[in-house]
């Protein structure tokens, strides 16, 4: 049975088609509206944003590092300066095969094993996108070779950099310091201080000495060049420029020639010396021997050299003037004598009988005088001139350690002087409370006895001794030592003097101070412990010798220098100021293992006085400044 064919409903099909057409049209309309809305958002709402992004693709800001400020001595001799040189640098992120690139560079120019070691060390300390120097101070020929082969060396650049040069050499290293590459620790401090932006484009920062403590002034302000670049990122032209502002120059109180004289006067000995102007606190000389070559650190020191410096038994990296702490020995006797007078424990005419030893009540232990048999009858002035230990043993017992501590503290012992260098030690001025806190022990009477001659727990730096000596010279005014005398603005070239900072004025009876000063002058006269060092001087010197024990001596035994290894011999100390009537210079000298202050340390001070006061140089000494002048 056959079925009749169905007849299509054309109206229904047409309606369905029209519905689909309308849905498609609506969908297309929605897409068009979305596209128009997106175009409106991008072209109108986000117009400024994308204009800026487009400009940033075309324009880049290139930081321009400022010239670092100069460091000059008081006579404007250059101690630290800048010079420009080309350096070869690599960026790890832009180098697909670092080892192949290094090998190719090595075929084009000479790369030493030391330069490679330093490069790999710096590479390990740097981020991938940072440039790392491979070789500095390229010759013109090397620059031309690298420029001709640049297309073969992705990630390799030749850049003009400013380098630091320290003309004064090792003798000034602990004063001027040095700069080094900025590391993560430096960046962290810069961020914390809000100064990171000012170091864009800079690769060095002050690490030690004046380079560190005056970093903010020496660095200057970073500038920026607005450069138009092509599609490959190469600069096409400069659009605008914010010039960098150079760092400020520093002029020191320090005299480079006086510094060289002082260093020469040490001979083969190690030690430290500091000379101050007692009226201003200006540091005229600061020697820590041995020194080191600060230029080694500018471009990154190699591990072998660093190890030799850091592990040397002579400790060249230690600033002995600021960080070396030593028993002051007999150099504190003038201060002890002044304390006895000011506290009413002694009068100038009071005398004692010195048999050559001192014993505490109910004790058989003998505290000996340095002079076998003693000094006989000794008053205060003679006790200073002949450095009578027994006089100060008795005075210390009468005074007590706490009063001793409180009086000596007024002269800066036991605390930092405030010098404009980092890393100063505060030394140690003992007291009963200190020992109880430190050792949980009581203070013993015998410790008071030896404290009276600067032995035992008492430790000072040469700078503290110089500061106290300057106070004896200027009448009790405690002025913070300062290296920087003036700062020069690079924009107006005007020197701005730096004001002296007076910590305190110690009230001292002029008559008492006069007696102590007379005793110090007697030290330098016939019969005094340092008379030989002052012989023939056309000016008067007031001084005091000292000896600081390195190893203990058994009861009843005598110190015999010839039987001790050099590193076990006593340290030689000397403090002085001159001219005694109107002091313009105060000096503290410490000669490590020198033995005797009178024969070793005092002649060093005499050489410094001779040059500063009369212009006389030791022997046939030829100064580096003479060579520079020639």
C-alpha positions in Angstrom: 0.0 0.0 0.0 1.6 3.3 -1.1 1.7 6.4 1.2 0.9 9.8 -0.3 3.9 12.2 -0.3 4.0 14.9 2.4 3.6 18.5 1.2 6.2 21.0 2.8 4.8 23.9 4.9 6.5 26.8 3.1 5.2 29.4 5.6 6.6 27.5 8.5 10.0 27.0 6.8 10.2 30.6 5.9 9.4 31.7 9.4 12.1 29.4 10.8 14.6 30.9 8.3 13.7 34.5 9.2 14.2 33.6 12.9 17.6 32.2 12.3 18.5 35.2 10.2 17.4 37.6 12.9 19.4 35.6 15.6 22.5 35.7 13.4 22.0 39.4 12.8 21.6 40.1 16.5 24.7 38.1 17.3 26.7 40.0 14.6 25.2 43.3 16.0 26.4 42.3 19.5 29.8 41.5 18.3 30.0 44.8 16.5 28.8 46.6 19.6 31.5 44.8 21.7 34.2 45.7 19.1 33.1 49.3 19.1 33.0 49.3 22.9 36.5 47.8 23.0 37.7 50.3 20.5 36.2 53.1 22.5 37.9 51.8 25.6 41.3 51.5 24.0 41.2 54.6 21.9 39.5 57.0 24.3 39.6 55.7 27.8 43.1 54.2 27.7 44.5 56.7 25.2 47.1 58.2 27.6 48.2 54.8 28.8 48.9 53.4 25.4 50.4 56.6 24.1 52.9 56.3 27.1 53.6 52.6 26.3 54.2 53.4 22.7 56.5 56.2 23.6 58.3 53.9 26.0 59.0 51.5 23.2 60.4 54.4 21.2 61.9 56.4 24.0 64.1 55.1 26.9 65.5 56.8 30.0 69.2 56.2 30.3 70.7 57.0 33.7 73.8 59.2 33.7 76.1 58.5 36.6 77.6 61.6 38.3 81.3 62.3 38.7 82.4 61.4 42.1 83.8 64.2 44.3 87.5 64.6 44.8 89.4 64.2 48.1 92.2 66.7 48.7 94.6 67.3 51.5 94.9 70.7 53.3 97.2 72.0 50.5 94.9 70.8 47.7 97.0 67.8 46.8 94.8 65.2 45.2 94.3 62.0 47.3 91.4 60.5 45.3 90.4 61.4 41.8 88.4 60.0 38.8 89.5 59.1 35.3 87.6 57.7 32.3 88.4 54.4 30.6 86.7 51.8 28.4 85.6 48.6 30.0 84.4 45.3 28.4 81.1 44.1 30.0 78.8 41.1 29.5 75.2 40.6 30.2 74.4 36.9 31.0 70.7 37.2 30.0 71.6 38.3 26.5 74.2 35.6 25.9 73.0 32.2 24.8 76.3 30.5 25.3 78.4 32.2 27.8 81.5 30.0 27.5 81.5 30.2 23.8 81.3 34.0 24.0 84.2 34.1 26.5 86.3 31.9 24.2 85.6 34.1 21.2 86.4 37.3 23.2 89.7 35.6 24.3 90.6 35.0 20.7 90.1 38.7 19.9 91.9 40.4 22.8 94.0 39.2 25.7 92.0 38.0 28.8 94.2 37.0 31.7 93.3 34.1 34.1 93.0 36.6 36.9 90.5 38.7 34.9 88.5 35.5 34.2 88.4 34.5 37.9 87.3 38.0 38.9 84.6 37.9 36.2 83.2 34.6 37.4 83.2 35.8 41.0 81.3 38.9 40.1 79.0 37.0 37.8 78.0 34.7 40.7 77.2 37.8 42.8 75.1 39.5 40.1 71.7 39.1 38.6 71.2 37.8 35.0 70.2 41.2 33.6 73.1 43.1 35.1 76.3 43.8 33.1 79.4 42.3 34.6 82.9 43.7 33.8 85.3 41.3 32.1 88.2 43.6 31.4 88.8 47.3 32.3 91.0 50.0 30.9 90.8 48.8 27.3 93.3 50.2 24.8 92.1 52.0 21.7 93.1 49.0 19.6 91.1 46.6 21.7 88.1 48.9 21.5 88.3 49.0 17.7 88.6 45.2 17.5 85.6 44.6 19.7 83.5 47.2 17.8 84.3 45.5 14.5 83.2 42.1 15.9 80.2 43.3 17.8 77.7 41.4 15.6 79.4 38.1 16.6 79.2 38.9 20.3 75.6 39.2 21.6 75.5 40.5 25.1 79.0 42.0 24.9 79.3 45.8 25.3 82.2 48.3 25.5 81.3 51.1 27.9 83.0 54.2 29.0 83.2 54.2 32.8 84.7 56.4 35.5 87.3 54.8 37.6 88.7 55.9 41.0 92.4 56.4 41.4 94.2 56.8 44.8 97.4 58.7 44.2 98.5 58.7 47.9 98.9 54.9 47.9 99.0 52.5 50.9 100.0 55.2 53.5 96.6 56.9 53.1 94.5 53.8 52.7 93.0 53.9 56.2 92.1 57.6 55.8 90.7 57.8 52.3 89.4 54.3 52.1 88.2 52.9 48.8 85.1 52.3 46.7 83.9 48.9 45.5 81.1 47.4 43.4 77.6 47.7 44.8 76.4 44.4 46.3 73.1 43.1 47.7 73.9 44.4 51.1 74.6 47.9 49.7 71.3 47.8 47.7 69.4 46.8 50.8 70.7 49.8 52.7 70.1 52.2 49.8 66.5 51.0 49.6 66.0 51.4 53.3 67.4 55.0 53.1 65.3 55.8 50.0 68.4 56.4 47.9 68.2 53.5 45.5 67.0 55.7 42.6 70.0 58.0 42.9 72.3 55.0 42.2 70.8 54.0 38.8 73.6 53.6 36.4 76.2 53.6 39.2 78.2 50.4 39.9 80.4 51.6 42.8 79.9 52.8 46.4 82.2 53.9 49.2 83.2 50.9 51.3 85.7 52.2 53.9 87.3 55.4 55.1 86.2 58.8 54.0 84.8 57.2 50.8 82.2 55.4 53.1 81.5 58.0 55.7 81.0 60.9 53.2 79.4 58.7 50.5 76.2 60.9 50.3 78.3 64.0 49.6 80.9 62.4 47.3 78.4 60.5 45.1 76.4 63.4 43.7 73.0 63.2 41.9 72.3 60.9 39.0 71.0 62.4 35.8 68.9 60.9 32.9 69.1 61.1 29.1 65.9 60.7 27.2 66.9 58.7 24.1 64.9 57.8 21.0 65.5 54.2 20.0 64.9 52.1 16.9 63.2 48.7 16.7 66.4 46.9 17.7 66.7 49.1 20.8 69.7 51.1 19.6 69.8 54.8 20.4 69.0 57.1 17.5 69.1 60.5 19.1 68.8 62.3 22.4 65.5 64.0 23.0 66.2 65.7 26.3 68.7 65.5 29.2 68.7 66.0 32.9 72.4 66.4 33.6 73.9 64.7 36.6 75.2 66.8 39.5 78.8 65.9 40.4 79.6 64.9 44.0 81.1 67.4 46.4 84.8 67.7 46.9 86.4 67.3 50.3 89.4 69.2 51.7 91.0 67.7 54.7 92.9 69.1 57.7 95.4 66.3 56.9 98.8 67.2 55.3 99.9 64.6 52.9 103.6 65.4 53.4 103.3 65.3 57.2 101.5 61.9 56.8 104.4 60.6 54.7 107.0 61.9 57.2 105.1 60.1 60.0 105.0 56.9 58.1 108.7 57.1 57.2 109.6 57.7 60.8 108.2 54.2 61.8 110.8 52.5 59.8 110.2 48.8 59.9 108.0 48.9 62.9 104.2 48.5 62.8 101.9 50.8 64.7 99.7 53.8 64.6 100.0 57.6 65.0 97.5 60.4 65.0 98.3 64.1 65.2 95.6 66.6 66.1 95.3 70.4 66.1 94.2 70.9 69.7 92.4 74.1 68.9 90.2 72.8 66.1 90.2 69.0 66.5 91.5 68.8 62.9 93.4 65.5 62.1 96.8 66.6 60.8 98.1 63.0 60.2 96.7 59.5 60.8 99.0 56.6 60.1 98.2 52.9 60.5 101.1 50.8 59.5 101.2 48.7 57.4 98.7 49.9 54.9 97.5 48.5 51.6 96.9 49.6 48.1 93.3 50.8 47.9 93.4 50.7 44.1 93.2 46.9 44.3 89.6 47.1 45.4 88.2 49.6 42.9 87.6 47.1 40.1 87.2 44.0 42.3 90.1 42.4 44.1 91.1 38.9 43.1 90.7 36.1 45.8 94.4 35.4 46.1 95.3 39.0 46.9 92.3 39.3 49.3 93.4 36.2 51.1 97.0 37.4 51.5 95.8 40.7 52.9 93.1 39.3 55.2 95.3 36.5 56.6 98.5 38.4 56.9 99.9 38.3 60.5 100.7 42.1 60.1 96.9 42.8 59.7 97.2 45.6 57.1 93.4 45.9 56.8 93.0 46.9 60.5 93.1 50.6 61.2 95.2 50.6 64.3 94.5 54.2 65.2 90.7 53.6 65.4 90.3 49.9 66.1 93.6 48.9 67.7 93.1 48.7 71.5 96.1 48.7 73.8 96.8 49.2 77.5 97.7 52.9 77.8 100.5 52.2 80.2 102.3 55.2 81.7 100.7 57.7 79.2 97.8 58.1 81.6 100.0 59.3 84.4 99.5 63.0 83.6 95.7 62.4 83.7 96.1 60.5 87.0 98.2 63.3 88.5 95.6 65.9 87.4 92.8 63.7 88.9 94.8 63.5 92.2 95.1 67.3 92.3 91.5 68.1 91.2 90.0 65.6 93.7 92.1 66.9 96.5 94.0 63.7 97.1 97.4 65.2 96.4 99.2 68.6 96.5 102.0 69.5 94.2 104.6 69.5 97.0 103.4 66.2 98.5 106.2 63.6 98.3 106.5 59.9 98.7 109.5 57.6 99.2 109.9 55.1 96.4 111.9 52.0 97.5 111.2 50.3 94.2 108.1 48.3 95.2 104.6 48.7 96.7 102.6 46.3 98.8 99.0 46.4 99.8 98.1 46.1 103.5 98.2 42.5 104.7 99.8 41.3 101.5 103.3 40.1 100.6 102.8 40.6 96.9 105.2 43.3 95.6 104.1 45.7 92.8 107.4 46.7 91.3 108.7 50.0 89.9 110.2 50.0 86.4 113.4 51.3 88.0 115.2 48.7 90.2 115.8 50.3 93.7 113.2 53.0 93.1 113.4 56.8 92.6 113.8 57.9 96.2 111.8 61.0 97.3 109.3 61.8 94.6 106.8 64.7 94.3 104.0 65.0 91.7 106.1 66.8 89.1 109.0 64.4 89.4 106.6 61.5 89.3 105.6 62.5 85.8 109.1 63.4 84.6 110.6 60.1 85.7 107.4 58.0 85.4 107.5 56.7 88.9 105.1 53.7 89.2 105.0 53.7 93.0 103.6 57.2 93.2 100.7 56.1 91.0 100.2 52.8 92.7 99.6 54.7 95.9 97.5 57.4 94.2 95.3 54.7 92.6 94.6 53.0 95.9 93.7 56.4 97.5 91.5 57.3 94.6 89.7 54.0 94.1 88.8 52.6 90.7 85.3 54.2 90.5 86.6 57.8 91.0 89.4 57.0 88.6 86.9 55.8 86.0 84.7 58.8 86.4 87.5 61.4 86.1 89.3 59.8 83.2 86.0 59.4 81.3 85.8 63.2 81.1 88.8 63.0 78.8 87.2 60.6 76.3 88.7 57.4 77.6 86.3 54.4 77.3 84.1 55.9 74.6 84.3 56.8 70.9 85.8 60.1 70.0 83.3 60.9 67.3 85.8 61.1 64.4 84.2 61.3 60.9 85.3 57.7 60.1 83.3 54.5 60.6 84.5 51.5 62.7 85.9 53.3 65.7 86.4 51.2 68.9 85.3 52.6 72.3 88.2 50.9 74.1 87.6 50.0 77.8 87.7 52.0 80.9 87.1 49.6 83.8 85.0 50.0 86.9 83.5 47.9 89.6 80.1 47.8 87.9 81.7 46.9 84.5 83.5 43.9 86.0 80.4 42.7 87.8 78.4 42.9 84.5 81.1 41.4 82.4 82.5 38.6 84.6 80.0 38.4 87.5 83.0 39.0 89.8 84.0 41.5 92.5 86.8 44.0 91.9 90.1 43.2 93.7 92.4 45.8 95.3 95.4 44.6 93.2 93.4 45.5 90.1 93.1 49.1 91.3 96.9 49.2 91.8 97.9 48.3 88.3 95.0 50.4 86.8 96.9 53.4 88.2 99.7 52.9 85.6 97.4 52.0 82.7 97.6 48.2 82.9 95.1 45.5 83.6 91.7 45.8 82.0 92.2 49.3 80.8 92.4 49.5 76.9 92.6 52.6 74.7 93.0 53.4 71.0 95.8 55.8 69.9 93.0 58.2 68.8 91.6 58.3 72.4 95.1 59.1 73.7 95.6 61.9 71.2 92.2 63.4 72.1 93.1 63.3 75.8 96.5 64.9 75.1 94.8 67.6 73.1 92.6 68.4 76.1 95.7 68.8 78.3 97.1 71.1 75.6 94.0 73.3 75.2 92.9 73.5 78.8 90.2 70.8 78.9 88.2 71.4 75.8 87.0 68.2 74.3 86.7 68.6 70.5 85.6 65.8 68.2 88.5 64.9 65.9 87.7 65.8 62.3 89.4 64.9 59.0 87.2 67.0 56.7 87.9 70.7 56.9 85.7 72.0 54.2 83.3 70.8 51.5 83.1 72.4 48.0 79.9 72.6 46.1 80.4 71.6 42.4 77.9 74.2 41.2 79.2 77.3 42.8 82.8 76.1 43.5 82.7 77.6 47.0 84.3 75.9 49.9 82.0 75.6 52.9 84.0 75.2 56.2 82.8 72.4 58.5 82.3 73.7 62.1 84.2 72.1 65.0 82.1 70.1 67.4 82.9 70.7 71.1 81.7 67.8 73.2 82.4 69.4 76.6 84.7 71.7 78.6 86.2 70.0 81.6 86.6 72.4 84.5 90.2 72.3 85.5 92.0 74.5 88.1 94.7 76.4 86.0 97.3 76.0 88.7 96.8 72.2 88.8 97.0 72.0 85.0 100.1 74.1 85.1 101.9 71.6 87.4 101.0 68.7 85.2 102.1 70.5 82.1 105.4 71.4 83.8 105.9 67.7 84.7 105.3 66.8 81.0 107.9 69.4 79.9 110.3 67.9 82.4 109.9 64.5 80.7 111.6 66.1 77.6 114.4 67.8 79.6 117.6 66.2 81.0 116.7 63.7 83.7 113.3 63.0 82.0 112.4 59.7 80.4 112.4 61.2 76.8 115.1 63.8 77.1 117.1 62.3 74.2 114.2 62.6 71.8 113.9 66.4 72.5 117.6 67.2 72.3 118.3 70.1 70.1 114.7 70.9 69.3 114.2 74.7 68.6 110.8 74.5 70.3 109.6 73.1 73.7 107.8 69.8 73.9 105.5 68.5 76.7 105.3 64.7 76.6 104.9 61.4 78.4 106.4 58.0 77.6 104.6 54.7 78.1 105.0 51.0 77.8 102.2 48.5 77.5 102.8 44.9 78.4 102.0 42.2 75.9 102.9 39.2 78.1 103.0 38.9 81.9 106.2 38.8 83.9 106.4 36.4 86.9 106.8 37.8 90.4 110.5 38.5 91.0 111.5 38.2 87.3 112.7 41.1 85.2 111.6 42.0 81.7 114.4 41.0 79.2 113.5 42.1 75.7 116.3 40.1 74.1 114.8 36.9 75.4 111.4 37.5 73.9 110.1 37.0 70.3 109.3 40.3 68.7 105.6 39.7 68.8 105.8 39.3 72.6 107.7 42.5 73.3 106.1 45.4 75.0 104.3 48.1 72.9 106.0 51.5 72.9 103.8 54.5 73.6 104.3 58.3 73.6 102.0 61.3 73.9 103.1 64.9 73.4 102.1 68.4 72.3 104.2 71.3 71.0 105.1 74.1 71.3 104.5 73.6 75.0 103.7 77.4 75.6 101.2 77.7 72.8 100.3 74.2 71.4 99.4 73.8 67.8 99.8 70.0 67.5 99.2 67.1 69.8 100.4 63.6 69.0 99.9 60.0 70.2 102.2 57.3 68.9 101.9 53.5 69.4 104.6 51.2 68.1 103.7 47.6 68.3 106.3 45.5 70.1 108.6 48.5 70.0 109.7 47.9 73.6 110.3 51.4 75.0 108.4 54.6 74.4 111.4 56.8 75.0 113.7 55.2 72.5 111.2 54.1 69.8 107.9 56.0 70.0 109.2 59.4 71.0 111.6 59.8 68.0 108.6 59.2 65.7 106.7 62.1 67.3 109.9 64.2 67.2 110.1 63.7 63.4 106.4 64.8 63.1 107.0 67.9 65.2 110.1 68.8 63.3 108.3 68.8 60.0 105.1 70.4 61.1 106.8 73.2 63.2 110.0 73.8 61.2 109.6 72.0 57.8 112.5 69.7 58.6 112.4 66.3 57.0 114.0 63.2 58.5 117.4 62.5 56.9 117.4 62.4 53.1 113.7 61.4 52.8 112.2 62.2 49.4 108.5 62.5 49.5 106.1 61.2 46.9 104.7 64.7 46.5 108.1 65.8 45.2 107.9 63.2 42.5 104.4 64.3 41.7 105.6 67.9 41.4 108.4 66.8 39.0 
